[in-house]
């Protein structure tokens, strides 16, 4: 994994200035995925959604999207800024904060993870998503897991069986291999406290607030629905950045 490139390009999920097209690879992410993040004047900003709250129906309902984005994610963003202020932290790159999360208090860990994890999550979904991955990520998945169906089964199983609140991830490990992992609460594989570290290229939120209004306690149904809205172009972009 080329860590420098990964940090540079994924910092758009938590950095203030818009990334100029010349800094991006030749693979272009559909739509504007770098709307907001950190500014030196106002702190970390919640990125705008690229779609309406009802755009992912019937898989993710409008009310869940509205509450999840406007209340939960907005809350993590606000509390992250407050925690950084209390601790006198001036670091302006969310990725560097996560990579050194053991140096900070619990509020920075919980809200920094919640802020960044959701920034990714919204971008992994699209009204035009679903289907099977193509390109380099499709080939890598087939090589690592044997088939897309085998990967889908493993990812779904890890997400469904994760105890309590947390996330399931597809990551690129430092050796370039793909691995499916889960993390508790708002932790992620970028954190120095993570048991397995790597660059995220796909995630799913398995906190109950992500699905309970529509699916109640049937997490597996929510996970199955998620496959219909995954934006594989965005996954491809992150994978290319991670393996450069």
C-alpha positions as CSV (number, residue, x, y, z in Angstrom):
1,X,0.0,0.0,0.0
2,X,1.3,3.5,-0.9
3,X,0.4,5.2,2.4
4,X,1.3,8.7,1.1
5,X,-1.2,8.4,-1.8
6,X,-3.9,6.9,0.3
7,X,-3.6,9.7,2.9
8,X,-3.6,12.4,0.2
9,X,-6.6,11.2,-1.7
10,X,-8.8,9.9,1.1
11,X,-8.2,13.1,3.1
12,X,-10.9,14.5,1.0
13,X,-13.3,12.8,3.4
14,X,-12.0,14.9,6.2
15,X,-10.0,17.8,4.8
16,X,-11.1,21.3,4.2
17,X,-10.2,22.3,0.7
18,X,-11.6,20.8,-2.4
19,X,-9.2,18.5,-4.2
20,X,-8.3,19.8,-7.6
21,X,-8.9,17.4,-10.5
22,X,-5.1,17.3,-11.2
23,X,-4.5,15.6,-7.9
24,X,-6.9,12.8,-8.6
25,X,-6.0,9.6,-10.5
26,X,-7.3,9.0,-14.0
27,X,-10.1,7.1,-12.5
28,X,-12.8,9.6,-11.8
29,X,-15.4,9.2,-9.0
30,X,-18.9,9.9,-10.3
31,X,-20.3,13.0,-8.7
32,X,-18.7,15.4,-6.3
33,X,-17.3,13.4,-3.4
34,X,-15.2,16.1,-1.8
35,X,-17.7,18.7,-0.7
36,X,-16.6,19.4,2.8
37,X,-14.4,18.3,5.7
38,X,-12.0,20.3,7.7
39,X,-11.4,24.1,7.6
40,X,-9.0,25.9,9.8
41,X,-11.7,28.4,10.8
42,X,-14.6,26.2,11.7
43,X,-13.3,22.7,12.4
44,X,-14.5,19.4,10.9
45,X,-17.5,19.8,8.7
46,X,-20.1,17.2,7.8
47,X,-19.9,16.4,4.1
48,X,-23.1,16.8,2.1
49,X,-25.0,13.8,0.8
50,X,-24.9,13.2,-2.9
51,X,-28.5,12.1,-3.0
52,X,-31.8,12.8,-1.4
53,X,-32.9,11.1,1.8
54,X,-35.4,9.0,-0.1
55,X,-33.1,8.2,-3.0
56,X,-32.1,4.8,-1.6
57,X,-35.6,3.4,-1.1
58,X,-36.8,0.8,-0.7
59,X,-33.5,-0.5,0.6
60,X,-32.8,2.4,3.1
61,X,-36.0,4.3,4.0
62,X,-36.1,8.1,4.0
63,X,-36.8,8.5,7.7
64,X,-33.8,6.3,8.7
65,X,-31.6,8.3,6.3
66,X,-32.8,11.6,7.7
67,X,-32.3,10.7,11.3
68,X,-29.0,8.9,10.7
69,X,-27.4,11.7,8.8
70,X,-29.0,14.8,10.4
71,X,-28.9,13.6,14.0
72,X,-26.3,10.8,14.5
73,X,-23.6,11.8,12.0
74,X,-24.2,15.5,12.7
75,X,-23.8,14.7,16.4
76,X,-20.5,12.9,16.0
77,X,-19.2,15.9,13.9
78,X,-20.2,18.4,16.6
79,X,-18.9,16.4,19.5
80,X,-15.6,15.7,17.7
81,X,-14.9,19.4,17.3
82,X,-15.9,19.9,21.0
83,X,-13.6,17.1,22.1
84,X,-10.6,18.4,20.1
85,X,-11.2,21.9,21.6
86,X,-11.2,20.5,25.1
87,X,-8.0,18.6,24.6
88,X,-6.3,21.5,22.8
89,X,-5.7,19.4,19.7
90,X,-4.8,21.4,16.6
91,X,-4.2,18.4,14.2
92,X,-6.1,19.2,11.1
93,X,-6.1,15.8,9.3
94,X,-8.7,13.3,10.5
95,X,-6.6,10.4,9.1
96,X,-3.6,11.4,11.2
97,X,-5.8,11.7,14.3
98,X,-7.2,8.2,13.7
99,X,-3.7,6.7,13.1
100,X,-2.6,8.0,16.5
101,X,-5.9,7.6,18.3
102,X,-4.4,6.0,21.4
103,X,-2.8,9.4,22.1
104,X,-6.2,11.0,22.6
105,X,-9.1,10.7,24.9
106,X,-12.2,8.5,24.5
107,X,-14.3,11.4,23.2
108,X,-12.0,11.9,20.3
109,X,-11.8,8.2,19.6
110,X,-15.6,7.7,19.6
111,X,-16.6,10.8,17.7
112,X,-13.6,10.9,15.4
113,X,-14.4,7.4,14.3
114,X,-18.1,8.2,14.1
115,X,-17.3,11.2,11.9
116,X,-15.0,9.4,9.5
117,X,-16.8,6.1,9.3
118,X,-20.0,7.8,8.3
119,X,-18.2,10.0,5.7
120,X,-17.2,6.7,4.0
121,X,-20.6,5.0,4.5
122,X,-22.6,7.6,2.7
123,X,-20.3,7.4,-0.3
124,X,-20.4,3.6,-0.5
125,X,-24.2,3.9,-1.3
126,X,-25.8,5.2,-4.5
127,X,-29.3,5.0,-6.1
128,X,-27.4,3.6,-9.1
129,X,-25.5,1.1,-7.1
130,X,-25.6,-2.7,-6.8
131,X,-24.6,-5.4,-9.2
132,X,-21.1,-7.0,-9.1
133,X,-17.8,-5.2,-8.9
134,X,-15.7,-4.8,-12.1
135,X,-12.2,-3.5,-12.7
136,X,-9.3,-4.0,-10.3
137,X,-11.4,-4.5,-7.2
138,X,-13.5,-7.2,-9.0
139,X,-10.4,-9.1,-9.9
140,X,-8.9,-8.7,-6.5
141,X,-12.1,-10.0,-4.8
142,X,-12.2,-13.0,-7.0
143,X,-8.5,-13.7,-6.5
144,X,-8.7,-13.3,-2.7
145,X,-12.1,-15.0,-2.0
146,X,-12.5,-17.3,-5.0
147,X,-15.7,-15.6,-6.2
148,X,-17.8,-12.5,-5.6
149,X,-20.5,-14.7,-4.1
150,X,-18.0,-16.2,-1.6
151,X,-16.9,-12.7,-0.7
152,X,-20.5,-11.5,-0.3
153,X,-21.3,-14.4,2.0
154,X,-18.2,-13.7,4.2
155,X,-18.8,-10.0,4.4
156,X,-22.5,-10.5,5.2
157,X,-21.7,-13.1,7.8
158,X,-19.1,-10.9,9.6
159,X,-21.6,-8.0,9.6
160,X,-24.5,-10.1,10.8
161,X,-22.6,-11.8,13.5
162,X,-20.8,-8.8,15.0
163,X,-21.9,-8.5,18.6
164,X,-23.5,-5.3,19.5
165,X,-22.9,-2.0,17.7
166,X,-20.1,-1.6,15.2
167,X,-19.0,-1.9,11.6
168,X,-17.9,-4.5,9.1
169,X,-15.1,-3.6,6.6
170,X,-13.3,-4.8,3.5
171,X,-9.8,-3.5,3.9
172,X,-6.5,-3.6,2.0
173,X,-3.8,-4.8,4.4
174,X,-0.2,-3.4,4.2
175,X,0.8,-6.5,2.2
176,X,-1.8,-5.6,-0.5
177,X,-4.2,-8.5,0.4
178,X,-7.9,-8.0,1.0
179,X,-9.5,-9.0,4.3
180,X,-13.0,-8.7,5.8
181,X,-13.0,-7.5,9.5
182,X,-15.3,-5.9,12.0
183,X,-14.7,-3.2,14.6
184,X,-16.7,-2.3,17.7
185,X,-18.5,0.9,18.3
186,X,-17.0,3.6,16.1
187,X,-13.5,2.1,15.8
188,X,-12.0,1.5,12.3
189,X,-9.0,-0.3,10.8
190,X,-7.0,3.0,10.4
191,X,-6.8,3.3,14.2
192,X,-3.6,2.3,15.9
193,X,-5.7,0.4,18.5
194,X,-7.3,-1.8,15.8
195,X,-6.5,-5.6,16.0
196,X,-6.2,-5.7,12.2
197,X,-5.1,-2.6,10.4
198,X,-5.6,-1.6,6.8
199,X,-7.0,0.8,4.3
200,X,-10.9,0.7,4.2
201,X,-12.4,0.2,0.7
202,X,-15.9,-0.8,1.9
203,X,-17.9,-0.6,5.1
204,X,-21.4,-1.2,6.5
205,X,-22.8,0.4,9.6
206,X,-24.4,-2.3,11.9
207,X,-25.5,0.0,14.7
208,X,-29.2,-0.4,15.1
209,X,-29.9,3.2,14.3
210,X,-28.8,2.4,10.7
211,X,-31.6,0.0,10.1
212,X,-34.0,-0.5,13.0
213,X,-36.9,1.7,11.8
214,X,-37.3,-0.4,8.6
215,X,-35.9,-3.8,9.5
216,X,-36.3,-3.9,13.3
217,X,-34.1,-6.6,14.8
218,X,-33.6,-8.3,11.4
219,X,-30.1,-7.1,10.7
220,X,-29.5,-9.8,8.1
221,X,-32.3,-8.3,5.9
222,X,-30.7,-4.9,6.0
223,X,-27.3,-6.4,5.1
224,X,-28.9,-8.2,2.1
225,X,-30.6,-5.0,1.0
226,X,-27.2,-3.1,1.2
227,X,-25.8,-5.1,-1.7
228,X,-28.4,-3.4,-4.0
229,X,-27.0,0.1,-3.4
230,X,-23.2,-0.3,-3.1
231,X,-21.4,2.1,-5.3
232,X,-18.7,-0.2,-6.7
233,X,-17.1,2.7,-8.6
234,X,-16.3,4.4,-5.3
235,X,-14.9,1.1,-3.9
236,X,-12.8,0.8,-7.0
237,X,-11.4,4.3,-6.5
238,X,-10.4,3.6,-2.9
239,X,-8.9,0.3,-3.8
240,X,-6.7,1.8,-6.6
241,X,-5.5,4.5,-4.1
242,X,-4.7,1.8,-1.5
243,X,-2.6,-0.4,-3.8
244,X,-0.7,2.2,-5.8
